[in-house]
Amino acid sequence: MLEELKAYAVMHHVPIINDEGLMFLKDSIETFQVKNVLEIGTAIGYSALAMASFGCKVDTFERDEEMIEQAKIHLDLMDIDSMIRLIPFDALTFKGALGAYDLIFIDAAKAQYERFFDKYVPYLNPNGIVICDNLRFHDLNPDKVNRHTRQLLRKISEFKEFLVNHPDFETSFYEIGDGMSVSQRKK
């Protein structure tokens, strides 16, 4: 099913985590013994389904109506409703109840990563981790893109600085996939 979903994403130009990033995510889930995940950015449900197949329960946010409908279709096909809860809301404005998580996976609006991080780390278990994807953003050169993309690249750069200087978290950056980070509370 994941291969079919990946083909659908390519055909419909839906950004999903690449294979290398997904393997890194799987290794991190195993290393840190992750059981409960909060994902910010469902899209069509690819990474949520992958994490469920790795044995995790996943709560996943998606705000785009079209993506919500596609995710529902794909999640229903897998028949693992008990493993994934789709939360059809903007993660920045959501005010409902959430649990505690071993992993928060941020892969949504890149310009909002810092806000997502600040809002959801209170739901992170003491030994939990935060993984962020797309921190290299296709290695685009700021001098060769339009103003909007240049602003987005600046926001990503500022977020990386935020992680480096965070007083409560230690972050490692990886040149895997499109650039990933793993943040863990300082001991």
C-alpha positions as CSV (number, residue, x, y, z in Angstrom):
1,M,0.0,0.0,0.0
2,L,2.8,2.5,0.8
3,E,4.3,2.0,-2.7
4,E,0.9,2.8,-4.2
5,L,0.6,5.8,-2.0
6,K,4.1,7.0,-3.0
7,A,3.2,6.6,-6.7
8,Y,0.0,8.6,-6.1
9,A,2.0,11.4,-4.5
10,V,4.4,11.6,-7.4
11,M,1.6,11.6,-10.0
12,H,-0.4,14.3,-8.1
13,H,2.7,16.4,-7.0
14,V,2.0,15.8,-3.3
15,P,5.2,16.3,-1.2
16,I,5.9,13.3,1.0
17,I,8.9,12.2,3.0
18,N,11.5,10.6,0.7
19,D,12.8,7.1,1.1
20,E,16.0,8.0,2.9
21,G,14.1,10.3,5.3
22,L,11.5,7.5,6.0
23,M,14.3,5.0,6.8
24,F,15.8,7.6,9.2
25,L,12.4,8.1,10.8
26,K,12.1,4.3,11.2
27,D,15.5,4.0,12.7
28,S,14.8,6.8,15.1
29,I,11.5,5.2,16.1
30,E,13.3,2.0,16.9
31,T,16.3,3.7,18.7
32,F,14.1,5.8,20.9
33,Q,11.4,3.1,21.4
34,V,8.6,5.4,20.1
35,K,5.1,4.1,20.7
36,N,3.0,7.4,20.3
37,V,3.5,10.0,17.6
38,L,2.1,13.4,17.0
39,E,2.5,14.3,13.4
40,I,2.0,17.9,12.1
41,G,1.3,17.7,8.4
42,T,-0.6,14.6,7.2
43,A,-0.9,15.3,3.5
44,I,-2.2,12.1,2.0
45,G,-1.3,10.0,5.0
46,Y,1.9,8.4,3.7
47,S,4.2,9.0,6.7
48,A,1.3,8.4,9.2
49,L,0.7,5.0,7.6
50,A,4.4,4.2,7.6
51,M,4.8,5.0,11.3
52,A,1.7,2.9,12.1
53,S,3.3,0.1,10.1
54,F,6.4,0.5,12.4
55,G,4.1,-0.1,15.4
56,C,3.3,3.4,16.5
57,K,0.0,5.0,17.3
58,V,-0.2,8.3,15.4
59,D,-2.3,11.4,15.9
60,T,-1.9,13.5,12.8
61,F,-2.9,17.1,11.9
62,E,-4.0,18.2,8.5
63,R,-5.7,21.5,7.6
64,D,-6.0,21.3,3.8
65,E,-9.6,20.0,2.9
66,E,-8.4,18.2,-0.2
67,M,-5.6,16.5,1.7
68,I,-7.9,15.6,4.5
69,E,-10.3,13.8,2.1
70,Q,-7.4,12.0,0.4
71,A,-5.9,11.0,3.8
72,K,-9.3,9.6,4.9
73,I,-9.5,7.5,1.7
74,H,-6.0,6.1,2.2
75,L,-6.3,5.5,5.9
76,D,-9.6,3.7,5.4
77,L,-8.0,1.4,2.8
78,M,-5.4,0.3,5.4
79,D,-8.0,-0.6,8.0
80,I,-5.9,0.5,10.9
81,D,-8.2,3.0,12.4
82,S,-7.1,2.1,15.9
83,M,-3.5,3.1,15.0
84,I,-4.1,6.5,13.4
85,R,-6.3,9.4,14.4
86,L,-6.6,12.1,11.7
87,I,-7.2,15.5,13.3
88,P,-8.7,17.7,10.6
89,F,-7.6,21.1,12.0
90,D,-4.9,23.7,11.6
91,A,-2.3,22.6,14.2
92,L,-1.6,26.3,15.1
93,T,-5.3,27.0,16.1
94,F,-6.2,23.6,17.5
95,K,-7.4,23.8,21.1
96,G,-8.6,20.2,21.7
97,A,-7.3,17.5,24.0
98,L,-4.1,15.6,23.1
99,G,-2.1,12.9,24.9
100,A,1.6,12.6,25.6
101,Y,3.9,11.6,22.8
102,D,7.3,9.9,22.4
103,L,7.8,11.6,19.1
104,I,6.6,14.9,17.5
105,F,7.2,14.8,13.8
106,I,7.0,18.2,12.2
107,D,6.5,18.2,8.4
108,A,4.1,21.0,7.5
109,A,4.2,24.7,6.8
110,K,8.0,25.3,6.9
111,A,7.6,29.0,7.9
112,Q,5.7,27.9,11.0
113,Y,8.1,25.3,12.4
114,E,9.1,27.4,15.4
115,R,5.5,28.0,16.3
116,F,4.7,24.3,16.0
117,F,7.7,23.4,18.1
118,D,6.8,25.8,20.9
119,K,3.1,24.9,20.9
120,Y,3.5,21.1,21.0
121,V,6.7,20.3,23.0
122,P,4.6,20.5,26.2
123,Y,3.0,17.2,24.9
124,L,6.3,15.5,24.6
125,N,7.2,12.8,27.1
126,P,10.3,13.5,29.2
127,N,12.5,11.3,27.0
128,G,10.7,12.0,23.8
129,I,12.1,13.5,20.6
130,V,11.1,16.1,18.0
131,I,12.0,15.3,14.4
132,C,11.7,18.0,11.7
133,D,11.9,17.3,8.0
134,N,12.8,19.5,5.0
135,L,15.4,21.6,6.8
136,R,17.6,21.8,3.7
137,F,14.6,22.6,1.5
138,H,16.0,21.1,-1.7
139,D,19.3,22.9,-1.2
140,L,17.9,25.9,-3.0
141,N,20.2,28.9,-3.4
142,P,18.6,32.0,-1.9
143,D,20.2,34.1,-4.7
144,K,18.5,32.1,-7.4
145,V,14.9,32.0,-6.2
146,N,11.9,34.4,-6.0
147,R,11.3,36.7,-3.0
148,H,8.7,34.4,-1.4
149,T,11.0,31.4,-1.5
150,R,13.9,33.5,-0.3
151,Q,11.7,34.4,2.7
152,L,10.9,30.8,3.3
153,L,14.6,29.8,3.2
154,R,15.3,32.6,5.7
155,K,12.6,31.3,8.1
156,I,14.0,27.8,7.9
157,S,17.5,29.2,8.6
158,E,16.1,31.1,11.6
159,F,14.3,27.9,12.9
160,K,17.6,26.0,12.7
161,E,19.3,28.8,14.8
162,F,16.3,28.6,17.2
163,L,17.0,24.9,17.6
164,V,20.8,25.3,18.0
165,N,20.2,28.0,20.8
166,H,17.2,26.4,22.5
167,P,17.9,26.4,26.3
168,D,16.0,23.2,27.0
169,F,16.7,21.0,23.9
170,E,19.8,19.6,22.3
171,T,19.5,19.2,18.5
172,S,21.4,17.2,16.0
173,F,21.1,17.9,12.2
174,Y,21.3,15.3,9.5
175,E,22.0,15.6,5.8
176,I,19.5,12.8,5.2
177,G,16.6,13.1,2.8
178,D,15.9,16.8,2.5
179,G,17.6,17.6,5.8
180,M,16.3,16.4,9.2
181,S,16.8,17.3,12.8
182,V,16.3,15.4,16.1
183,S,15.8,17.4,19.2
184,Q,15.8,15.9,22.7
185,R,15.5,17.5,26.1
186,K,18.7,18.3,27.8
187,K,19.5,16.1,30.8
